[in-house]
Amino acid sequence: MPSLLVNHGTSEAWEVELHPGENSLGRDDANDIPLHHESVAHQHCRIALTDGTARLRDLGSGKGTSIDLQPVKETVLRDGQIVRLGAVELLFCAEAPAAASPRAVTPEPSTIPLPRELPPLFSPPLPPPVPVAARLEPPLAPPVPVSRSRICRNHPQIIARLECRDCHSGYCEACLLPPTPVAGTSMRLCPLCGGECFRLQTPVKARQPREPGFFAAMVGSFRYPLQGDGVILLVAGTLFYCLINLRGFGVGGLAAGASLILGIFGTGYLLAYLNSIVTATAAGESHLPDWPDFSDWSDVVGPFLMGMGTLFACFLPAILFGVFAEGTVRVYGLVTGLLLGAGYLPMAFLAVAMFDNLGALDPRLVLPSIFRVYREYAVVCAFLGLVLAARYALNNVFAAWGIPILPTLLQGFAAMYFLTVQMRVLGVLYHTRREALGWFAH
């Protein structure tokens, strides 16, 4: 029966068997396979086993689902593929291949052999056996590891780490092949044929290209919105920007209630998309994600509340000084609060996007994270400030044009482009410095 190996390659790996039919995975205990991790959605994905095929379908999770670092919505799983749900990795193991059938044995002839077939009564003595050390050939260089995953012969649910040169049987660490001294060297011998076993490299890591550093990836963020279908997504985002800013089309007379509902919907959906850019980049994806699915109002109200809650928490000191202080204290307090909030906001937004929870605004999480990557974070804050200044400069240029509607459309396109670049930079910060941040360390 197919199975999933959770946290494969670590000392905390554990295996769960998939049952026929629907297998739900998510953070809730009601799932068939509960994964209690903050990066996993409550209802993340489903794996359906039908007719010997395992089909995975993402359930519109915020963090997304990827197969071998490629984002997917629905696909058929193959043996040895790495399934990533948020920050949790699972190795898909297909049904173990059937054991090789015993070799056919030719029956002994029932007739009595003729005299000419009998061995001679006297044969010359055999030469003395050659010592084992003299018969050993020079060790062969280990073959290049294959890209597919090998399954352990004795434990089909575990990936093999050793392979026999002769019979190509795979063995995992649990098989405990003790080192055997042979001709002055220590070898691990195959218990099936006695051949030498060599250690396999991890296939997934062997396929991964070298990742660019933080600064190289940050500079490349300007090309990110224009790759693939990025221009089409930017055009769609422009419509959402105009939906939030209906006054740009002269719709000032729209009913207040309808305007508020459209504003909440547009802002919430836009924030959901920006969060998906951060999480997709943090997972190592190089292309813009698709627009998130919309099933009910919770898909936009949740991101709207989290976005507004993040802004309120970051600028709460400035709000308090602006409301309750007076005179010089109010001015200095307001300016100081705005500067502190602007410095706190990028890391707070990144934490909320990754944990999908306003509890990530806790200063005990955000402040130590800032100090762990303070060099890169200072560059990120300066970069975001420059991008924001460029955006508002273009807005002023477009607003000076006397053409109806066009300035609002151009402002929307520029806003979506720069917002995408900013979210990409935040995701790059996490992806390149995730070990230092240590948010999802097991």
matplotlib code that plots the C-alpha trace (Angstrom):
import matplotlib.pyplot as plt

x = [0.0, 1.4, 2.6, 4.1, 7.3, 7.0, 10.3, 12.2, 16.0, 15.8, 15.9, 12.3, 10.9, 7.7, 5.7, 1.9, 0.1, -2.5, -5.8, -8.0, -10.2, -9.8, -6.9, -7.2, -4.1, -4.0, -3.5, -6.9, -7.2, -10.3, -8.0, -7.0, -3.4, -3.1, 0.1, 0.4, 2.5, 1.8, 2.7, 0.1, -3.5, -6.4, -7.6, -4.4, -4.8, -6.2, -4.7, -7.1, -6.1, -8.2, -7.3, -3.7, -3.2, -2.5, -3.9, -3.1, -5.3, -4.6, -7.6, -6.8, -4.3, -2.6, 1.0, 0.3, 1.4, 4.5, 6.0, 9.8, 9.7, 7.2, 3.8, 0.8, -3.0, -3.7, -1.4, -0.7, 2.1, 5.0, 7.3, 10.1, 8.6, 8.9, 5.6, 5.9, 3.0, 4.0, 7.3, 6.6, 8.2, 6.8, 8.3, 5.7, 6.5, 4.5, 3.6, 6.7, 7.5, 6.8, 9.6, 11.5, 10.1, 12.5, 14.6, 13.3, 15.3, 15.8, 14.7, 17.4, 17.2, 15.6, 17.7, 20.9, 23.8, 25.8, 29.3, 30.9, 29.2, 30.7, 33.6, 37.0, 37.9, 41.2, 41.5, 44.6, 44.7, 43.3, 45.7, 45.8, 43.3, 44.5, 44.3, 41.3, 43.5, 45.2, 41.9, 40.5, 40.3, 41.0, 38.0, 35.6, 34.7, 31.1, 28.6, 26.9, 23.7, 20.6, 17.9, 15.1, 14.7, 15.6, 13.4, 14.9, 14.6, 13.7, 11.7, 9.6, 8.4, 11.9, 14.3, 17.5, 20.8, 23.1, 23.1, 24.9, 27.2, 26.4, 22.7, 21.7, 19.6, 18.9, 19.2, 18.4, 20.2, 17.7, 19.1, 22.3, 24.9, 28.0, 31.4, 33.3, 37.1, 38.3, 42.0, 42.7, 39.8, 36.3, 33.4, 29.6, 28.6, 25.2, 23.6, 21.9, 24.9, 27.9, 28.8, 30.1, 27.6, 28.2, 26.4, 23.8, 23.6, 20.3, 18.6, 16.7, 19.7, 21.7, 19.2, 18.9, 20.9, 22.9, 20.7, 21.7, 22.6, 20.4, 21.7, 21.7, 18.1, 17.0, 18.3, 16.5, 13.2, 12.6, 12.3, 10.1, 6.7, 7.4, 8.2, 5.8, 2.2, 3.3, 2.1, -1.4, -1.5, -0.4, -3.2, -5.7, -4.2, -4.7, -8.4, -8.4, -6.4, -9.1, -11.8, -10.3, -9.9, -13.3, -12.9, -10.3, -13.1, -15.3, -17.6, -17.8, -21.6, -21.6, -23.5, -21.4, -22.3, -21.5, -18.3, -17.3, -18.1, -16.1, -13.2, -13.1, -13.4, -10.7, -8.3, -8.7, -8.3, -5.3, -3.7, -4.4, -2.5, 0.4, 0.7, 0.8, 3.7, 5.7, 5.0, 5.7, 9.0, 9.9, 9.4, 11.9, 9.5, 10.7, 7.4, 4.3, 1.6, -1.9, -4.6, -6.0, -9.3, -12.4, -15.1, -16.7, -16.2, -13.8, -11.2, -11.0, -12.2, -9.5, -6.6, -8.2, -8.4, -4.9, -3.6, -5.4, -4.3, -0.7, -0.8, -2.6, -0.1, 2.9, 1.7, -0.1, 2.5, 2.1, -1.7, -1.6, 0.7, -1.5, -4.7, -3.7, -0.5, -0.4, 2.1, 5.8, 5.3, 2.7, 4.9, 8.0, 6.1, 4.2, 7.4, 9.2, 6.2, 5.9, 9.7, 9.6, 6.4, 8.0, 11.0, 8.9, 6.3, 8.4, 9.4, 5.9, 4.2, 6.6, 6.0, 2.2, 2.3, 4.4, 2.6, -0.8, -1.6, -1.7, 0.1, 3.3, 3.2, 4.6, 7.7, 9.4, 9.4, 9.8, 12.5, 14.9, 14.4, 15.4, 18.6, 19.5, 19.5, 20.0, 22.3, 20.0, 17.0, 18.5, 19.0, 15.4, 14.0, 16.0, 15.0, 11.3, 11.5, 13.1, 10.5, 7.7, 9.1, 9.4, 5.8, 4.5, 6.7, 5.1, 1.6, 2.2, 3.5, 0.4, -2.0, -0.7, -1.9, -5.2, -6.5, -9.5, -9.3, -5.8, -3.9, -5.8, -5.1, -1.4, -1.2, -2.9, -0.4, 2.6, 1.2, 0.8, 4.3, 6.0, 3.9, 4.9, 8.5, 8.3, 6.6, 9.2, 12.0, 10.4, 10.1, 13.7, 14.8, 13.1, 14.3, 17.9, 18.1, 15.7, 18.3, 19.2, 15.6, 14.8, 11.0, 10.0, 12.9, 11.8]
y = [0.0, 3.5, 5.6, 8.9, 9.4, 12.6, 14.5, 12.1, 12.1, 13.2, 11.5, 12.4, 10.7, 8.7, 6.8, 6.8, 4.4, 5.8, 4.0, 3.5, 6.4, 10.0, 10.8, 14.3, 16.1, 19.3, 20.8, 19.9, 16.6, 15.8, 15.0, 11.5, 12.5, 15.4, 17.5, 19.8, 22.6, 26.3, 26.4, 23.7, 24.9, 23.4, 21.6, 21.6, 18.8, 15.4, 12.3, 9.9, 6.3, 4.8, 2.1, 2.0, 5.7, 8.4, 11.7, 14.8, 17.9, 21.1, 22.5, 26.2, 26.3, 29.7, 28.2, 26.0, 22.5, 21.7, 18.5, 18.5, 22.3, 22.8, 24.3, 22.2, 22.3, 18.7, 16.0, 12.2, 11.2, 9.1, 7.0, 9.0, 12.5, 15.0, 16.6, 19.9, 21.3, 24.7, 23.9, 20.2, 17.7, 14.2, 11.5, 9.5, 5.8, 3.8, 0.2, -1.9, -4.0, -7.7, -9.9, -11.5, -15.0, -17.9, -18.9, -22.0, -25.1, -27.7, -31.1, -33.7, -36.3, -39.5, -41.8, -43.3, -41.5, -43.4, -44.5, -41.8, -39.2, -40.5, -38.6, -40.3, -42.3, -40.5, -36.7, -34.5, -32.7, -29.2, -26.2, -24.7, -21.9, -18.4, -16.1, -13.8, -10.7, -11.8, -12.4, -8.9, -6.6, -2.8, -1.1, 0.3, 4.0, 4.3, 4.8, 8.1, 8.0, 7.7, 10.4, 8.0, 7.0, 3.4, 1.6, -0.6, -4.3, -5.2, -2.0, -0.9, 2.2, 3.7, 5.1, 3.0, 4.6, 1.7, -0.3, -3.5, -3.3, -6.8, -7.4, -3.8, -4.5, -1.4, -1.2, 1.5, 2.4, 0.2, -3.0, -2.6, -3.9, -4.2, -3.3, -6.4, -6.3, -7.6, -7.4, -4.7, -2.5, -2.2, -2.9, -3.4, -6.6, -7.5, -10.2, -11.5, -12.0, -10.9, -8.0, -4.7, -2.0, 1.7, 4.6, 6.4, 10.2, 11.9, 12.2, 15.3, 17.3, 16.1, 17.6, 21.0, 23.8, 26.1, 28.9, 32.5, 34.6, 37.2, 40.2, 38.5, 37.3, 40.7, 42.5, 39.9, 40.8, 43.5, 40.9, 38.6, 40.3, 40.1, 36.4, 33.9, 35.0, 37.8, 40.6, 39.0, 38.7, 42.4, 43.5, 41.5, 43.1, 46.5, 45.9, 45.1, 48.3, 50.3, 48.4, 49.6, 53.2, 53.7, 57.5, 57.4, 56.7, 59.4, 57.0, 59.2, 58.9, 55.2, 54.1, 54.0, 50.4, 49.0, 51.0, 49.6, 46.0, 46.3, 47.9, 45.1, 42.4, 44.0, 44.6, 41.2, 39.4, 41.5, 40.7, 37.0, 37.2, 39.1, 36.5, 33.8, 35.6, 35.7, 32.0, 30.8, 32.7, 31.4, 27.9, 28.5, 29.0, 31.3, 32.3, 34.2, 32.0, 32.0, 34.1, 32.3, 30.5, 32.2, 29.9, 32.1, 35.4, 33.9, 33.7, 37.5, 38.6, 36.6, 38.2, 41.6, 41.3, 40.0, 42.8, 45.5, 43.9, 43.9, 47.6, 48.5, 46.5, 48.0, 51.6, 51.4, 53.7, 56.3, 56.1, 56.5, 59.6, 61.1, 60.7, 61.3, 63.4, 67.2, 69.8, 68.9, 65.4, 64.6, 65.6, 63.8, 60.8, 60.6, 60.8, 58.2, 55.9, 56.1, 55.3, 52.4, 51.0, 51.3, 49.3, 46.7, 46.2, 44.2, 41.5, 41.5, 41.1, 38.3, 36.4, 36.7, 35.5, 32.5, 31.5, 32.5, 33.8, 37.2, 35.6, 36.0, 39.7, 38.8, 41.0, 38.0, 36.4, 39.5, 41.4, 38.5, 37.6, 41.2, 41.0, 37.5, 38.9, 42.6, 43.2, 41.8, 43.3, 46.8, 46.4, 45.2, 48.2, 50.7, 48.8, 48.9, 52.6, 53.4, 51.3, 53.1, 56.5, 55.5, 54.4, 57.6, 59.7, 57.8, 58.4, 62.1, 62.0, 60.1, 62.3, 65.4, 64.0, 65.4, 62.2, 60.6, 57.1, 56.4, 57.9, 55.6, 52.5, 53.4, 54.0, 50.7, 48.9, 50.6, 49.8, 46.1, 45.9, 47.5, 45.6, 42.3, 43.3, 44.1, 40.8, 39.0, 40.7, 39.6, 36.0, 36.1, 37.3, 34.2, 31.7, 32.7, 33.2, 30.6, 28.7, 31.8, 32.7, 29.2, 29.7, 26.2, 24.2, 20.7]
z = [0.0, -0.8, 2.1, 3.0, 5.0, 7.0, 7.7, 5.5, 5.9, 9.6, 12.9, 13.4, 10.3, 10.7, 8.1, 7.6, 5.2, 2.8, 2.6, -0.5, -1.3, 0.0, 2.4, 3.8, 5.1, 7.2, 10.6, 12.0, 14.0, 11.8, 8.9, 8.0, 8.3, 10.8, 10.5, 13.5, 12.0, 11.7, 8.0, 7.1, 6.4, 8.4, 5.3, 3.1, 0.4, -0.4, -1.9, -3.6, -4.2, -7.0, -9.5, -8.3, -8.9, -6.2, -7.2, -5.1, -5.1, -3.2, -1.3, -1.8, 1.0, 1.6, 1.7, -1.4, -2.3, -4.3, -5.8, -6.1, -5.6, -8.4, -7.3, -8.2, -7.9, -8.9, -10.1, -10.1, -7.6, -8.6, -6.5, -4.8, -5.3, -2.5, -1.4, 0.4, 2.4, 3.8, 5.5, 6.0, 3.5, 2.8, 0.7, -1.4, -1.5, -4.0, -3.4, -3.0, -6.0, -5.8, -4.8, -7.6, -8.4, -7.6, -10.5, -12.3, -11.6, -14.3, -13.0, -12.8, -15.5, -14.3, -16.6, -15.5, -17.2, -19.7, -18.8, -20.9, -18.8, -15.5, -14.1, -14.1, -11.1, -10.7, -11.3, -10.9, -7.6, -7.5, -7.1, -3.7, -3.2, -3.8, -0.8, -0.7, -0.8, -4.0, -5.7, -4.9, -7.8, -7.4, -6.0, -8.5, -8.4, -7.2, -10.0, -10.5, -8.3, -10.3, -10.1, -9.1, -5.4, -4.4, -1.9, 0.9, 0.1, 3.7, 4.6, 1.6, 3.4, 3.7, 1.1, 0.6, 1.6, 0.6, -2.7, -3.7, -6.7, -7.9, -7.3, -6.9, -3.8, -1.7, 2.1, 4.6, 7.9, 9.8, 8.0, 10.1, 7.7, 9.9, 8.4, 7.5, 7.3, 3.9, 2.8, 5.3, 4.5, 6.0, 3.7, 4.0, 2.3, 0.8, 2.9, -0.3, -2.6, -0.6, -2.9, -1.7, -0.8, -1.4, 0.0, -2.2, -2.3, -1.6, -5.1, -4.3, -3.1, -6.1, -8.5, -6.7, -8.5, -6.4, -5.0, -5.5, -2.4, -0.8, -2.7, -6.1, -5.6, -4.3, -7.4, -9.6, -7.9, -10.5, -13.3, -11.2, -12.0, -15.7, -16.1, -17.6, -17.2, -14.8, -17.1, -17.3, -13.5, -13.2, -15.5, -13.4, -10.3, -11.8, -11.9, -8.1, -7.5, -9.4, -7.5, -4.2, -5.5, -7.3, -7.0, -9.7, -12.2, -10.7, -8.9, -5.8, -5.8, -5.2, -2.2, 0.9, 1.8, -1.7, -1.7, 1.7, 0.6, -2.6, -0.8, 1.8, -0.9, -3.1, -0.3, 1.3, -2.0, -2.9, 0.5, 0.0, -3.3, -1.8, 1.0, -1.6, -3.3, -0.1, 0.8, -2.8, -2.9, 0.6, -0.7, -3.5, -6.4, -9.2, -10.9, -9.8, -8.2, -9.6, -8.1, -5.0, -5.3, -3.9, -2.3, 0.3, 2.1, 4.7, 1.8, 1.7, 5.2, 6.9, 4.9, 5.3, 9.1, 9.3, 7.1, 9.1, 12.4, 11.3, 10.4, 13.6, 15.8, 14.1, 14.3, 17.6, 19.4, 16.7, 17.0, 20.7, 20.5, 17.8, 19.8, 23.4, 23.4, 22.8, 21.7, 21.2, 22.8, 20.2, 17.3, 18.5, 19.7, 16.4, 14.3, 16.5, 16.4, 12.6, 12.2, 14.7, 13.0, 9.5, 10.8, 12.5, 9.7, 7.1, 9.5, 11.1, 7.7, 6.7, 10.0, 9.7, 6.1, 7.0, 10.1, 8.8, 12.3, 14.0, 17.0, 14.9, 15.6, 19.1, 19.7, 21.2, 17.7, 15.5, 17.3, 17.7, 14.1, 13.1, 15.1, 13.6, 10.1, 10.8, 7.9, 5.3, 7.1, 7.0, 3.2, 2.9, 4.8, 2.7, -0.5, 0.4, 1.2, -2.1, -4.0, -2.1, -3.0, -6.6, -6.6, -5.2, -7.6, -10.5, -9.1, -9.0, -12.6, -13.8, -11.8, -13.6, -16.9, -18.0, -19.6, -18.0, -16.5, -18.0, -14.9, -12.6, -14.7, -14.9, -11.1, -10.5, -12.8, -11.1, -7.7, -8.5, -10.0, -7.0, -4.5, -6.2, -6.1, -2.4, -1.5, -3.6, -1.5, 1.7, 0.5, -0.7, 2.8, 4.4, 1.7, 1.8, 5.6, 6.9, 8.8, 10.8, 11.4, 12.5, 12.5, 11.6, 13.0, 14.0]

ax = plt.figure().add_subplot(projection="3d")
ax.plot(x, y, z, "-o")
ax.set_aspect("equal")
plt.show()
